[in-house]
């Protein structure tokens, strides 16, 4: 004897079916929270050096047109918001996605600007004085681009030449980051 909807016989409903969906969701969340809490506790007890991820950071746009702009107020605001790290992004530019060469723009051209190493050093020192860890992220931008052109669709005319330029760009900031005791590059 079959006991299914196909036979026209409705199976006996369990207690769970009589609960409202909101109650079921709340119970599920409560169980998940209890489980995750116990799991987290077990990790920290099993390994006393285990701790939550150490960085709570924010990005600071360092694109001000004034080459000597003081970011100290911005860094203090980031610190006061509870962050312990700041991400500084430094662009270099190439003319378009087909170009083989890239360079910094130390003088603002059409809103595009690269912060000088001297100014970047000052910003990093200010961040460190506020006990903020620094993450330095060099990245590439284009002076001109057509719709749908971005870093992910680079088509340099000579990839080997472009790769040499890109290596020079990245190694410049890797050495700079090391010299400035940047925590993450």
N, C-alpha and C positions, 0 to 999 in steps of 0.2 A: 504494500500500500504506500503510495507516494504522498508526500505532504509538501506540496509546493504551490506557488501562485498559478502555475500552468494548469494544475488540476482543479483550480477554483477554490482550493482550501488555503486560507491564509494561515501562515505559521503563527504560533504563539509568540507574542511580543515580549521581549525581555524588559526588565526594569529600565535599561538604558534608553529604550525607545520612548518611554513615557517622560523622560526629562526634556526640558526645553533646550534648544540648540545653544543658547547663551550660557546655560549652566554647564553643558558638556564642554564648551570652549574654555570656560573658566577653570573647570577641573583639569582639563588637559594642560593649560598654562601653569596651574599650580603644581601639577606633577612634574612638568618639565623644569620648572624653577627649582623645585626640591632636588630633583636628580642632578641638575647642573651645579647647584650649590654644593652637594655632597661630592660630586666629581671634582670640582675646583678645590674643595678642602682636601680631598685625598691626594691631589697633585701636590699641593703645598706641603702636606705632612710627609709625603713620600720623598720629597726633594725640598729641603728647607731653603735652598737657594732659588727655588722657583718663585717668580713674581710676575705680575701682569706686564704686558709690554711697557717698556720704560719711557717711550716717547709720547708726549701729548703736544702736538705742534700745530703751527699755523704757517701759511705762506705769506711772505711780505714782498709785494711788488716793488722792486727797486728801479723804477722807470722814470723818476722825476726828471724834468727837463733841466733843472738846476743841478749842474755837475757836483756841487758841494752841499746838496740838501742833507740836512741832519735827520736821520731816521730814529734818533734816540727816543723821541716821544712815542713813535709807533712801536718800537721794541718794548718800551715800558708797558704800553697798553696790552701787547701780546702777553707779556709776563703776568700782568694783573688779571688777565682772563683765565689764568691757571695753566698756561702752556709752559713746557720746559724745553721746547725746541722751536726753531724757526727755519723755514725753508727759504733760501735765497736763490732765485732763478736768474741766470746770466745768459743773455742771448748774443750770438754772433749771427751774421747775416750773409746770405748769398743772393745774387741778383734774382734768380728764379730757380725752378726745379731742375733745369738743364745745366746750370752753371757748375764749373769744376772748382771754383774758388769761394772761400768764405773769409769774412773779416769782421772785426768789431766795428761798431759805429759809436765812437766816443763823443761825437757832436751830434745832437739831435737832428735827424733828417726825416721830416714827415712823421714825427711821433716815435720813430725808431731810435733807440739809444742803448748802448752798452755801458754799464757802470765800469769806471776805470778800476784797475787793480788797487790803486792807492785808496780810492773811495770805498771799495769793497773791503779792504783791510780795516778801515775805520769802522764800518758797519759790523764786521765780525768781532772786532775788539769790544764794541759796545754790547753786542749780544752776549759775549762771554762774561763781561763785567756784570751782567744781569743774571748770570748763571743759566743762560739759554744755550742748549746745544745747537750747533749749526749744521744744516744740511745744505750742501752746495750742488746746484743742478744746472750745468751748462746745457743750452739747447739751441737749436738752429731755427732761424726765421728767414723769411723771404722778403726782399724789397718789393717785388711785384709778384702777383700770382693770379691765375685765372680761376674761375669757379672750379671746384673739385680738386684744386691743386693744394697739396699740403705735404708735410714731411714724409708721410707714408707712401707717396708716389714719386719719390725722387727719380730722375732720369738724367744723371750727369752725362755730358758728352763723352767724357773719359773717366770711367769709374776708378781706375787706378790713381789718377791724379786727384780726383775728389777724395778718395779714401786717405791719401797722404795728407791732404789739407785737414780732413776731419780728425785724423790722429793727432796732428799738430794742435788743433783746437782743444781736444779733450785732454791731451797731456799737459798743455799749458795750465789748465785748471786743476788737474790732478796734482801737479807739483805745487801750485799756488795753495791748494787746500791743505796739503801736507805741511807747508811752511807756516800756515795760519792756524794749525791744530784744529782744523775742521773735523768734526766728529764723523760725519757721513758724507761721502762723495758719490 
